[in-house]
Amino acid sequence: MPIARVSDAQRTIRKLVPFRGDHDEFVDLVKTKFQIDKDQDVYFVDDKDGAGIDADVINDVLQSDQGITMMVLKEGEEWGSL
């Protein structure tokens, strides 16, 4: 089972989150771990360059050898470089 490294928009909170093959379950688990309201829309980007990580590629990204950290962004938040 792939494990995702996930950070918040400010990069102050980092968590390891299991991906069990179901995107919606993964999103719900991330929302729970980051105390994000269940009704809040979120999306994922690569922490290094801000590239969007869509639902149809998330499993491939997690199983790649790139070892990326995903950033979870709420609606209205934007990726910013360090």
FIRO-588692 format. One record per residue: residue number from 1; z, x, y of N, C-alpha, C in turn; chain; residue in three letters. Coordinates in Angstrom, 2 decimals, decimal comma, padded with zeros to 5 digits, m for minus. Each point is the difference from the previous one (the first is absolute). Example, Ala and Ser with C-alpha at 12.3 -4.5 7.8 and 13.67 -1.06 7.14 Angstrom:
BEGIN
     i      n_c3      n_c1      n_c2     ca_c3     ca_c1     ca_c2      c_c3      c_c1      c_c2   ch    aa
     1    007,80    013,19   m005,69    000,00   m000,89    001,19    000,00    000,90    001,20    A   Ala
     2   m000,72   m000,35    001,05    000,06    000,82    001,19    000,73   m000,77    001,09    A   Ser
END
This chain:
BEGIN
     i      n_c3      n_c1      n_c2     ca_c3     ca_c1     ca_c2      c_c3      c_c1      c_c2   ch    aa
     1    000,00    000,85   m001,18    000,00   m000,85    001,18    000,00    000,90    001,25    A   Met
     2   m000,95   m000,22    000,88   m000,06    000,79    001,24    001,21   m000,29    000,90    A   Pro
     3    000,45    001,02    000,68    001,08   m000,12    000,98   m000,59    000,33    001,37    A   Ile
     4    000,21   m000,91    000,94   m000,51    000,19    001,36    001,09    000,57    000,90    A   Ala
     5   m000,39    000,97    000,81    000,87    000,48    001,07   m000,36   m000,83    001,23    A   Arg
     6    000,99   m000,68    000,55   m000,26   m000,91    001,12    000,98    000,33    001,13    A   Val
     7   m000,53    000,02    001,23    000,85    000,19    001,17   m000,22   m001,15    000,98    A   Ser
     8    000,93   m000,15    000,92   m000,18   m001,00    001,05   m000,83    000,60    001,13    A   Asp
     9   m000,30   m000,79    001,00   m000,88    000,44    001,10    000,59    001,16    000,79    A   Ala
    10    001,32    000,10    000,06    000,64    001,07    000,77    000,25    001,24   m000,86    A   Gln
    11   m000,29   m000,11   m001,30    000,23    001,08   m000,97    001,48    000,38   m000,11    A   Arg
    12    000,86   m000,96    000,26    001,44    000,24   m000,11    000,56   m000,45   m001,34    A   Thr
    13   m000,69   m000,91   m000,66    000,41   m000,49   m001,31   m001,12    000,31   m000,98    A   Ile
    14    000,36    000,64   m001,11   m000,97    000,30   m001,06    000,57   m000,47   m001,32    A   Arg
    15   m000,82   m000,66   m000,79    000,45   m000,54   m001,28   m001,07    000,25   m001,06    A   Lys
    16    000,44    000,11   m001,25   m000,91    000,01   m001,14   m000,04   m001,41   m000,55    A   Leu
    17   m001,22   m000,52   m000,18   m000,16   m001,39   m000,43   m000,96   m000,03   m001,19    A   Val
    18    000,41   m000,63   m001,12   m000,89   m000,07   m001,15   m001,15   m000,99    000,24    A   Pro
    19   m001,17    000,36   m000,50   m001,16   m000,90    000,03   m000,31   m000,39   m001,43    A   Phe
    20    000,22   m001,26   m000,33   m000,15   m000,49   m001,37   m001,35   m000,65   m000,25    A   Arg
    21   m000,96    000,24    000,89   m001,34   m000,52   m000,20   m000,30   m001,28    000,75    A   Gly
    22    000,99   m000,62    000,61   m000,19   m001,25    000,73    000,25    000,25    001,49    A   Asp
    23   m001,05   m000,12    000,79    000,10    000,30    001,43    001,02   m000,88    000,71    A   His
    24   m000,03   m001,30   m000,26    000,92   m000,91    000,68    001,45    000,32   m000,35    A   Asp
    25    000,26    000,34   m001,25    001,35    000,38   m000,41    000,43    001,29    000,71    A   Glu
    26   m000,93    000,94    000,13    000,29    001,25    000,69    000,34   m000,27    001,46    A   Phe
    27   m000,78   m000,82    000,67    000,25   m000,32    001,41    001,37   m000,66    000,15    A   Val
    28    000,32   m000,93   m000,89    001,32   m000,66    000,06    001,13    001,00   m000,20    A   Asp
    29   m000,17    000,94   m000,91    001,03    001,01   m000,26    000,17    000,92    001,21    A   Leu
    30   m001,11    000,41    000,62    000,08    000,82    001,21    000,72   m000,76    001,11    A   Val
    31   m000,35   m001,26    000,17    000,66   m000,81    001,04    001,50   m000,07   m000,25    A   Lys
    32    000,39   m000,17   m001,25    001,42   m000,06   m000,34    000,69    001,33    000,31    A   Thr
    33   m000,60    001,09   m000,45    000,61    001,33    000,19    000,09    000,39    001,48    A   Lys
    34   m000,95   m000,45    000,81   m000,01    000,35    001,41    000,55   m001,13    000,89    A   Phe
    35    000,60   m001,00   m000,63    000,60   m001,13    000,70   m000,96   m000,65    001,00    A   Gln
    36   m001,21   m000,26   m000,50   m001,03   m000,68    000,79   m000,04   m001,45   m000,45    A   Ile
    37   m000,06   m000,91    000,94   m000,03   m001,42   m000,31   m001,16   m000,32   m000,92    A   Asp
    38    000,24   m000,84   m000,98   m001,02   m000,36   m001,00   m001,26   m000,59    000,63    A   Lys
    39    000,14   m000,67    001,16   m001,14   m000,63    000,66   m000,76    000,96    000,92    A   Asp
    40    000,53    001,19    000,20   m000,63    001,00    000,89   m001,21    000,63   m000,70    A   Gln
    41   m001,12    000,04    000,68   m001,18    000,68   m000,54    000,19    001,51    000,13    A   Asp
    42   m000,37    000,72   m001,07    000,08    001,46    000,01   m001,31    000,57   m000,54    A   Val
    43   m000,24    001,26    000,32   m001,12    000,72   m000,58    000,40    001,44   m000,18    A   Tyr
    44   m000,77    000,72   m000,81    000,33    001,37   m000,36   m001,07    000,97    000,50    A   Phe
    45    000,45    001,15    000,46   m000,90    001,07    000,42    000,51    001,31   m000,57    A   Val
    46   m000,89    000,98   m000,06    000,37    001,36   m000,39    000,79    000,60    001,16    A   Asp
    47    001,20    000,49   m000,28    000,86    000,55    001,03   m000,64    001,18    000,73    A   Asp
    48   m000,83    000,77   m000,68   m000,57    001,22    000,60   m001,09   m000,28    001,02    A   Lys
    49   m000,89   m000,97   m000,32   m001,14   m000,20    000,90   m000,23   m001,44    000,44    A   Asp
    50    000,83   m000,92   m000,47   m000,11   m001,39    000,44   m001,07   m000,80   m000,71    A   Gly
    51   m000,62    000,57   m001,03   m001,03   m000,74   m000,74    000,62   m001,20   m000,69    A   Ala
    52   m000,64   m001,16    000,17    000,50   m001,22   m000,61   m000,08    000,05   m001,53    A   Gly
    53    001,01   m000,55   m000,66    000,03   m000,07   m001,46   m000,04   m001,48   m000,38    A   Ile
    54   m001,17   m000,46   m000,40   m000,19   m001,41   m000,34    000,46   m000,30   m001,42    A   Asp
    55    000,22   m001,28   m000,26    000,50   m000,44   m001,31   m000,89    000,44   m001,15    A   Ala
    56   m001,31    000,06    000,23   m000,92    000,31   m001,09   m000,02    001,49   m000,38    A   Asp
    57    000,62    000,86    000,80    000,02    001,44   m000,31    001,40    000,57   m000,18    A   Val
    58    001,01   m000,81    000,21    001,36    000,53   m000,01    000,35    000,65   m001,34    A   Ile
    59   m000,39   m000,61   m001,11    000,30    000,58   m001,31   m000,69    001,35   m000,16    A   Asn
    60   m001,26    000,10    000,42   m000,73    001,28   m000,08    000,68    001,06    000,87    A   Asp
    61    000,42   m000,37    001,17    000,66    000,94    000,91    001,29    000,51   m000,62    A   Val
    62    000,77   m000,89   m000,59    001,28    000,40   m000,57   m000,17    000,88   m001,24    A   Leu
    63   m001,10   m000,17   m000,71   m000,20    000,80   m001,20   m000,80    001,28    000,27    A   Gln
    64   m000,41    000,20    001,24   m000,72    001,23    000,34    000,99    001,16    000,10    A   Ser
    65   m000,53    001,19    000,07    000,83    001,20    000,11    000,32    000,37    001,44    A   Asp
    66   m000,33   m000,87    000,94    000,17    000,33    001,41    001,45   m000,01    000,45    A   Gln
    67    000,85   m000,75   m000,69    001,41   m000,05    000,36    000,25   m000,49    001,41    A   Gly
    68   m000,68   m001,06    000,41    000,15   m000,48    001,37    001,27   m000,82    000,17    A   Ile
    69    000,43   m000,07    001,23    001,07   m000,92    000,38   m000,67   m001,14    000,75    A   Thr
    70    000,30   m001,22   m000,44   m000,51   m001,18    000,69    000,98   m000,41    001,07    A   Met
    71   m000,54   m000,50    001,07    000,83   m000,54    001,06   m000,20   m001,51    000,00    A   Met
    72    001,10   m000,74   m000,01   m000,09   m001,45    000,10    000,10   m000,37    001,47    A   Val
    73   m000,97   m000,75    000,47   m000,04   m000,42    001,40    000,05   m001,51    000,09    A   Leu
    74    000,82   m000,48    000,90    000,05   m001,43    000,26   m001,08   m000,34    001,02    A   Lys
    75   m000,32   m001,28    000,07   m000,98   m000,44    000,98    000,42    000,47    001,39    A   Glu
    76   m000,92    000,62    000,72    000,27    000,51    001,34    000,40    001,47    000,02    A   Gly
    77    000,38    000,56   m001,15    000,32    001,43   m000,05   m001,27    000,79   m000,28    A   Glu
    78   m000,04    001,22    000,50   m001,16    000,86   m000,20    000,45    001,34   m000,52    A   Glu
    79   m000,88    000,63   m000,77    000,25    001,35   m000,48   m000,08    000,97    001,16    A   Trp
    80    000,84    001,00   m000,01   m000,05    001,06    001,00    000,25    001,33   m000,68    A   Gly
    81   m000,69    001,03    000,46    000,16    001,33   m000,60    001,36    000,56    000,41    A   Ser
    82    000,44    000,97   m000,78    001,30    000,64    000,29   m000,06    000,88    001,21    A   Leu
END
